[in-house]
Amino acid sequence: MIDFQTLLVFIPIALALNMTPGADMLFCLGQGAKSGPKAGLSASLGIATGSFIHALAGGLGLAALIAANPIAFEVIRWAGVAYLLYLAYLTLSSPIDQVAPTSVNRSHAVKAWKDGVFVCLLNPKVAIFMLALVPQFVDPERGSVLIQFLLLGTILNIGGTVINGLIGLFAGRISGVLARNRHIAAGLQYATSFIFVGLAAKLAFDRR
């Protein structure tokens, strides 16, 4: 199994990476601002679910296949771009004059979780990241590579979930106050949509 010294090195690195602003953090911020604290927290759990699946795929070698196959990478990447643009469209699908002052296009927590899973899974860079970082701390002589991969991926995931969840909750609390103002409620819709479009652009133009 993983030795203690390896964990002492891996955990600070994982926390530093989790605290770096990225697409997952912005997605949870957008969900919290759009649909409230429960949706922001659910989005973070969705991101965590998708990340764990990426860790499982990495342990099984599927991430290596994506890294080696440019076509597979591009297909997944552009599917992610399309899904983020779809979320942006849904955010603005309700006419501004129909936005209730106490609700900003609220979605069910399960939907926010599902969106988080898809956004994470459709970002191939997460798979590449898992393949680049985690294997450096895996020692085949200490047992199952898959189990070590999953344990390290879980540690990485815990920190990310806590940080993203707090951001989603904070954004949700703020949106609950601001949504009482009709004009600000409409502004939140535009801002959230802009976040999703920005994430789509980042995923579209970033290179491997």
C-alpha positions in Angstrom: 0.0 0.0 0.0 1.0 3.7 -0.1 3.6 4.6 2.5 3.3 7.5 4.9 6.2 9.5 3.4 4.6 9.4 0.0 1.4 10.8 1.5 3.3 13.6 3.2 4.5 14.7 -0.3 1.3 14.0 -2.2 -1.2 15.7 0.1 0.3 19.3 0.1 0.6 19.1 -3.7 -3.0 17.9 -4.0 -4.2 20.8 -1.8 -2.2 23.4 -3.7 -3.7 22.1 -7.0 -7.2 22.1 -5.6 -6.9 25.7 -4.5 -5.8 26.8 -8.0 -8.8 28.4 -9.8 -10.0 26.2 -12.7 -13.0 25.1 -14.7 -14.4 23.0 -11.9 -14.3 25.9 -9.4 -15.9 28.3 -11.8 -18.6 25.8 -12.6 -19.6 25.4 -9.0 -19.5 29.2 -8.6 -21.9 29.5 -11.6 -24.2 26.8 -10.3 -24.4 28.4 -6.8 -25.0 31.8 -8.2 -27.7 30.5 -10.6 -29.6 28.0 -8.4 -28.6 28.5 -4.8 -26.4 26.9 -2.2 -27.7 23.3 -2.5 -27.1 23.4 -6.3 -23.6 24.8 -5.7 -22.8 22.0 -3.2 -24.4 19.4 -5.5 -22.3 20.6 -8.4 -19.1 20.1 -6.4 -20.2 16.5 -5.6 -20.9 16.0 -9.3 -17.4 17.2 -10.1 -16.1 14.8 -7.5 -18.0 11.9 -9.0 -16.6 12.7 -12.5 -13.1 13.0 -11.1 -13.3 9.7 -9.4 -14.4 8.1 -12.6 -11.4 9.7 -14.3 -9.2 8.2 -11.5 -10.7 4.8 -12.1 -10.2 5.2 -15.9 -6.6 6.2 -15.2 -6.0 3.2 -13.0 -7.4 0.9 -15.7 -5.3 2.6 -18.4 -8.1 4.3 -20.3 -6.6 7.7 -19.6 -3.4 6.6 -21.4 -5.5 5.7 -24.4 -7.0 9.2 -24.5 -3.6 10.8 -24.1 -2.2 8.7 -27.0 -5.2 9.1 -29.3 -5.6 12.7 -30.6 -8.9 11.9 -32.2 -10.4 10.6 -29.0 -9.1 13.6 -27.1 -10.7 16.0 -29.6 -14.0 14.3 -29.7 -14.4 14.4 -25.9 -13.1 18.0 -25.8 -15.6 19.3 -28.3 -18.4 17.4 -26.7 -17.5 19.2 -23.5 -17.6 22.6 -25.3 -21.0 21.8 -26.7 -22.4 20.8 -23.3 -21.1 23.9 -21.6 -22.7 26.1 -24.4 -25.9 24.1 -23.9 -25.9 25.0 -20.2 -25.3 28.7 -21.1 -28.3 28.5 -23.4 -30.5 26.9 -20.7 -29.5 29.7 -18.2 -30.8 32.3 -20.6 -33.7 30.4 -22.0 -36.3 32.1 -19.7 -37.2 35.6 -20.8 -35.8 38.2 -18.5 -39.2 39.8 -17.8 -40.3 36.4 -16.4 -37.5 36.0 -13.9 -39.0 35.8 -10.4 -37.3 38.2 -7.9 -37.0 35.3 -5.4 -35.8 32.7 -7.8 -33.0 32.7 -10.4 -33.9 29.8 -12.6 -33.5 27.3 -9.8 -32.7 23.8 -10.7 -33.0 20.6 -8.6 -29.9 19.6 -6.7 -29.8 16.3 -8.6 -29.6 18.1 -12.0 -26.7 20.3 -10.7 -24.9 17.1 -9.6 -25.6 15.5 -13.0 -24.3 18.6 -14.9 -21.2 18.5 -12.7 -20.5 14.9 -13.6 -20.9 15.6 -17.3 -18.8 18.7 -17.3 -16.0 16.8 -15.5 -16.2 13.7 -17.7 -16.2 15.8 -20.9 -13.0 17.6 -19.9 -10.2 15.2 -21.2 -7.6 17.4 -19.5 -8.8 15.9 -16.1 -7.9 12.5 -17.5 -4.5 13.8 -18.7 -3.9 15.4 -15.3 -4.7 12.2 -13.5 -2.3 10.4 -15.8 0.5 13.0 -15.3 0.3 13.5 -11.5 -1.0 10.4 -9.8 1.3 7.7 -11.4 4.4 9.6 -10.0 3.3 8.4 -6.5 2.3 4.9 -7.4 4.7 2.1 -6.5 3.9 -1.3 -8.2 6.0 -3.0 -5.6 3.6 -1.9 -2.8 0.5 -3.7 -4.1 -2.3 -3.2 -6.6 -1.7 -0.2 -8.9 -5.4 0.3 -9.4 -6.0 0.5 -5.6 -3.2 2.9 -5.1 -4.5 5.0 -8.0 -8.0 5.1 -6.5 -6.7 6.0 -3.0 -4.6 8.9 -4.3 -7.4 10.0 -6.6 -9.8 10.0 -3.6 -7.4 12.1 -1.6 -7.1 14.6 -4.4 -10.9 14.5 -4.7 -11.6 15.2 -1.1 -9.8 18.5 -1.1 -11.3 19.6 -4.3 -14.8 18.7 -3.1 -14.4 20.7 0.1 -13.1 23.8 -1.7 -15.5 23.7 -4.6 -18.4 23.0 -2.2 -17.6 26.0 0.0 -17.4 28.2 -3.1 -20.7 26.9 -4.4 -22.4 27.4 -1.0 -21.0 31.0 -0.7 -22.2 31.9 -4.2 -25.6 30.4 -3.4 -25.9 32.5 -0.2 -25.0 35.7 -2.1 -27.4 34.9 -4.9 -30.3 34.2 -2.5 -29.9 37.8 -1.2 -29.4 39.4 -4.5 -32.2 37.5 -6.2 -34.8 39.6 -4.3 -33.9 42.4 -6.7 -35.5 41.7 -10.1 -32.8 43.5 -12.1 -29.9 41.9 -10.2 -31.6 38.5 -10.7 -31.5 39.1 -14.4 -27.9 40.2 -14.1 -27.1 36.9 -12.3 -28.5 35.0 -15.2 -26.3 36.8 -17.7 -23.2 36.5 -15.4 -23.8 32.7 -15.0 -24.2 32.2 -18.7 -21.0 34.2 -19.3 -19.2 31.8 -16.9 -20.4 28.8 -18.9 -19.5 30.4 -22.2 -16.0 31.3 -20.8 -15.5 27.8 -19.7 -16.5 26.5 -23.1 -14.0 28.9 -24.8 -11.2 27.9 -22.4 -11.8 24.2 -23.2 -12.0 25.0 -26.9 -8.8 27.0 -27.2 -6.6 25.4 -24.6 -4.0 23.0 -26.0 -2.8 19.8 -24.6 
